[in-house]
């Protein structure tokens, strides 16, 4: 089968089937590229609208962020150079939501809106060797080779390392940490430091991030042959940018547009164009709505 036809067919089937399916357990709401998802041994660029399932691993690159919405309404944010492994994600028919995730590296934030706090759930996030059990709350954490932090922003969590008795944190700005394998006393972080930490997981304005429902597009290049279009498509996607191919007519000729969609504003599309211009053979990217 023609490869471009296969790419378009797969995208069309996904778009057609999505409304008929039950609400996904987790879906990607925003991506500040480059970022990837690893599934069943294959690595693909992380795209907004991607429905996540058990076993998936999200990876972000330098300057990257990812935003994921869980079926029960909570948000999971992943900062740059991070890895989030989804070990279990199970929205049951009786309304109970169960999830287990692991942050192997990088910063993350788990936030719950007012409505979601009342829903029944069992969510745990493992930060290297430290596990936090969540019961309707807001927390931030980070894993580096020598340090693990879990900071409570709001609510109540139970947190502890393997082989140690867990502790309860129920006061805002309490934080638990391990330094070089040693658990430190629970302390309180200053508001200014918490603000600095929180910025590590927020999608940044003006950095060309894609958002679910974004109407703007960035055409990276228009190629006259399938081979040229696929070469750029493969290179851009390998580098963590969710490019797509759209054939079109230019007079009597057929051209192949390689583009990135789901950009929420002209400003974000322009920012991404400036960022990619001169890279991967992209010379004159064009913004459109």
C-alpha positions as CSV (number, residue, x, y, z in Angstrom):
1,X,0.0,0.0,0.0
2,X,1.2,3.5,-0.8
3,X,2.7,4.8,2.5
4,X,1.1,8.3,2.4
5,X,-2.3,6.7,1.7
6,X,-1.7,4.4,4.7
7,X,-0.9,7.4,6.9
8,X,-4.0,9.2,5.8
9,X,-6.2,6.1,6.2
10,X,-4.9,5.5,9.7
11,X,-5.6,9.1,10.7
12,X,-9.0,9.0,9.1
13,X,-10.0,5.8,10.8
14,X,-8.9,7.2,14.2
15,X,-10.9,10.5,13.7
16,X,-14.0,8.6,12.6
17,X,-13.9,6.0,15.4
18,X,-13.2,8.4,18.3
19,X,-16.7,9.8,18.8
20,X,-18.1,6.3,18.9
21,X,-15.8,5.1,21.7
22,X,-16.3,5.5,25.4
23,X,-14.4,8.4,27.1
24,X,-10.7,7.6,27.0
25,X,-9.0,6.7,30.2
26,X,-6.4,9.5,29.5
27,X,-5.9,11.9,26.6
28,X,-3.1,14.3,25.7
29,X,-4.4,17.9,26.0
30,X,-1.3,19.9,25.3
31,X,2.3,19.4,24.1
32,X,5.2,21.8,24.1
33,X,7.4,19.8,21.7
34,X,9.6,17.9,21.4
35,X,8.0,14.9,23.1
36,X,7.3,11.2,22.4
37,X,5.1,8.3,23.4
38,X,6.6,4.8,23.5
39,X,4.1,2.0,23.0
40,X,4.7,-1.7,22.5
41,X,8.3,-1.0,21.5
42,X,7.6,1.8,19.1
43,X,8.4,5.5,19.5
44,X,6.2,8.2,18.0
45,X,5.9,12.0,18.5
46,X,3.4,12.9,21.2
47,X,0.4,14.6,19.6
48,X,-2.6,16.3,21.2
49,X,-5.6,14.1,21.2
50,X,-3.5,10.9,21.7
51,X,-5.4,8.5,23.9
52,X,-3.2,6.8,26.4
53,X,-3.4,3.3,27.7
54,X,-1.6,0.9,30.1
55,X,2.1,0.5,29.3
56,X,2.5,3.8,27.5
57,X,5.6,5.9,28.4
58,X,5.7,9.6,27.8
59,X,9.0,11.3,27.2
60,X,9.8,15.0,27.0
61,X,12.9,16.6,25.6
62,X,14.7,19.8,26.5
63,X,12.3,22.7,27.0
64,X,9.3,20.4,26.5
65,X,6.1,20.0,28.5
66,X,3.1,17.6,28.3
67,X,-0.4,17.9,29.7
68,X,-2.6,14.9,30.1
69,X,-6.2,14.8,31.3
70,X,-7.5,11.7,33.1
71,X,-11.0,10.4,32.6
72,X,-12.1,11.5,36.1
73,X,-11.0,15.0,35.5
74,X,-7.5,15.3,37.0
75,X,-4.6,16.7,35.1
76,X,-1.0,15.3,35.0
77,X,1.7,17.7,33.9
78,X,5.2,16.6,32.9
79,X,8.2,18.9,32.7
80,X,11.2,18.9,30.4
81,X,13.5,15.8,30.1
82,X,10.9,13.8,31.9
83,X,9.6,10.2,31.7
84,X,6.1,9.3,32.8
85,X,5.2,5.6,32.7
86,X,1.6,4.6,32.9
87,X,1.5,1.3,34.7
88,X,-2.3,1.1,35.2
89,X,-5.2,3.3,34.2
90,X,-8.6,1.9,34.7
91,X,-11.9,3.9,34.8
92,X,-14.4,1.3,36.0
93,X,-18.0,1.2,35.0
94,X,-19.1,1.7,38.7
95,X,-17.4,5.2,38.6
96,X,-14.3,4.2,40.5
97,X,-11.1,5.3,38.9
98,X,-7.8,3.5,39.5
99,X,-4.4,4.6,38.2
100,X,-0.7,3.9,38.9
101,X,2.0,6.0,37.3
102,X,5.7,6.3,37.6
103,X,7.9,9.3,37.1
104,X,11.3,7.9,36.3
105,X,12.9,11.3,35.8
106,X,11.9,15.0,35.6
107,X,9.2,17.1,37.3
108,X,5.5,16.5,37.4
109,X,2.3,17.9,38.8
110,X,-1.0,16.2,39.6
111,X,-3.9,18.6,40.0
112,X,-7.6,17.9,40.6
113,X,-10.5,20.3,39.9
114,X,-13.3,20.9,42.4
115,X,-15.7,18.5,40.7
116,X,-13.1,15.7,40.4
117,X,-12.2,15.8,44.1
118,X,-15.5,14.2,45.1
119,X,-15.1,11.3,42.7
120,X,-14.0,7.9,44.0
121,X,-10.4,7.0,43.0
122,X,-7.2,5.2,43.9
123,X,-4.3,7.0,42.3
124,X,-0.7,6.5,43.1
125,X,2.4,8.2,41.6
126,X,5.8,6.7,42.1
127,X,8.8,9.0,42.0
128,X,11.8,6.7,41.6
129,X,11.6,4.7,44.8
130,X,9.1,7.0,46.5
131,X,5.3,6.4,46.2
132,X,2.6,9.0,46.8
133,X,-1.0,7.8,47.4
134,X,-3.4,10.5,46.3
135,X,-6.9,11.2,47.6
136,X,-8.2,14.3,45.7
137,X,-5.4,16.8,45.9
138,X,-2.7,18.9,44.2
139,X,0.9,18.0,44.4
140,X,4.2,18.5,42.6
141,X,7.3,16.3,42.5
142,X,10.6,15.7,40.8
143,X,13.0,12.9,40.3
144,X,16.7,13.3,39.6
145,X,19.5,10.7,40.0
146,X,20.3,11.8,43.5
147,X,17.1,13.5,44.7
148,X,13.4,12.9,44.9
149,X,10.9,15.5,46.0
150,X,7.1,15.3,46.6
151,X,5.5,18.6,47.6
152,X,1.9,18.9,48.8
153,X,0.1,22.0,47.4
154,X,-3.4,21.2,48.6
155,X,-5.2,18.2,50.1
156,X,-3.7,15.1,51.8
157,X,-1.3,12.4,50.6
158,X,0.5,9.4,52.1
159,X,4.1,9.2,50.9
160,X,7.0,7.0,51.6
161,X,10.1,5.1,50.2
162,X,10.4,1.4,49.7
163,X,11.0,-0.4,53.0
164,X,10.1,2.7,55.1
165,X,6.9,3.6,57.0
166,X,5.0,6.2,54.9
167,X,4.1,9.6,56.3
168,X,0.9,11.6,56.0
169,X,1.2,15.1,54.7
170,X,-1.9,17.3,55.1
171,X,-0.6,20.8,55.2
172,X,0.0,23.0,52.2
173,X,3.6,23.4,51.2
174,X,4.8,20.4,53.1
175,X,7.4,18.5,51.2
176,X,9.1,15.1,51.4
177,X,12.5,14.4,50.0
178,X,15.2,11.9,49.7
179,X,18.8,12.9,49.1
180,X,21.2,10.2,47.8
181,X,19.0,7.4,49.0
182,X,18.4,8.9,52.5
183,X,15.0,10.2,53.6
184,X,15.1,13.7,55.1
185,X,12.6,15.2,57.7
186,X,9.4,16.5,56.2
187,X,9.6,20.3,55.9
188,X,7.9,23.3,54.5
189,X,8.8,25.1,51.2
190,X,8.7,28.8,50.8
191,X,5.9,30.1,48.5
192,X,8.5,31.6,46.1
193,X,10.3,28.3,45.8
194,X,7.0,26.5,45.2
195,X,6.2,29.0,42.4
196,X,9.6,28.3,40.8
197,X,9.0,24.6,41.0
198,X,5.5,24.9,39.5
199,X,6.8,26.7,36.5
200,X,8.8,23.7,35.6
201,X,5.6,21.8,34.6
202,X,3.5,24.5,33.0
203,X,3.3,24.9,29.3
204,X,5.0,28.2,28.5
205,X,3.3,30.9,26.4
206,X,5.0,31.8,23.2
207,X,7.0,28.6,22.8
208,X,4.9,27.1,20.0
209,X,2.9,24.5,22.1
210,X,0.0,22.6,20.5
211,X,-3.3,22.4,22.4
212,X,-6.3,20.2,21.8
213,X,-8.8,22.1,19.7
214,X,-6.2,24.5,18.3
215,X,-7.3,25.8,14.9
216,X,-3.9,27.1,13.6
217,X,-1.5,25.2,11.4
218,X,2.2,25.5,10.5
219,X,3.1,24.2,7.0
220,X,6.8,23.2,7.2
221,X,7.2,22.6,3.5
222,X,5.3,21.6,0.4
223,X,6.9,18.9,-1.6
224,X,6.2,17.8,-5.2
225,X,7.0,14.2,-4.6
226,X,6.0,11.7,-2.0
227,X,9.6,10.8,-1.4
228,X,10.5,14.3,-0.4
229,X,7.5,14.8,1.8
230,X,8.1,11.5,3.6
231,X,11.8,12.3,4.1
232,X,10.9,15.6,5.9
233,X,7.9,14.0,7.7
234,X,10.1,11.2,9.1
235,X,12.9,13.5,10.2
236,X,10.6,16.0,12.0
237,X,8.6,13.2,13.7
238,X,11.8,11.4,14.8
239,X,12.8,14.7,16.5
240,X,9.6,14.8,18.5
241,X,7.3,17.1,16.5
242,X,3.9,15.6,15.5
243,X,4.0,16.4,11.8
244,X,1.3,15.2,9.3
245,X,1.0,15.0,5.6
246,X,-1.8,16.4,3.5
247,X,-1.9,16.0,-0.3
248,X,-3.4,18.9,-2.3
249,X,-3.7,20.2,-5.9
250,X,-1.6,23.1,-7.1
251,X,-2.9,23.7,-10.6
252,X,-2.5,20.5,-12.5
253,X,0.1,19.2,-10.1
254,X,-0.3,17.3,-6.8
255,X,1.8,18.6,-3.9
256,X,2.3,17.2,-0.4
257,X,2.1,19.6,2.5
258,X,4.0,18.6,5.7
259,X,2.5,20.4,8.6
260,X,1.9,20.6,12.3
261,X,-1.7,21.3,13.5
262,X,-3.6,22.0,16.7
263,X,-1.8,25.3,17.4
264,X,-4.0,27.5,19.6
265,X,-3.2,30.9,18.2
266,X,-1.3,32.8,15.5
267,X,1.3,33.8,18.1
268,X,2.0,30.2,19.0
269,X,2.2,29.2,15.4
270,X,4.6,32.0,14.6
271,X,6.7,31.0,17.6
272,X,7.0,27.4,16.4
273,X,7.8,28.7,12.9
274,X,10.7,30.8,14.2
275,X,11.9,27.8,16.3
276,X,12.0,25.4,13.4
277,X,13.1,27.7,10.6
278,X,16.5,26.5,9.3
279,X,16.2,23.1,10.9
280,X,15.6,19.7,9.3
281,X,15.6,21.4,5.9
282,X,12.7,23.7,6.8
283,X,13.3,27.1,5.2
284,X,10.0,29.0,4.8
285,X,7.4,27.6,7.2
286,X,3.9,29.1,6.6
287,X,1.2,29.8,9.2
288,X,-2.5,29.5,8.4
289,X,-5.8,29.0,10.2
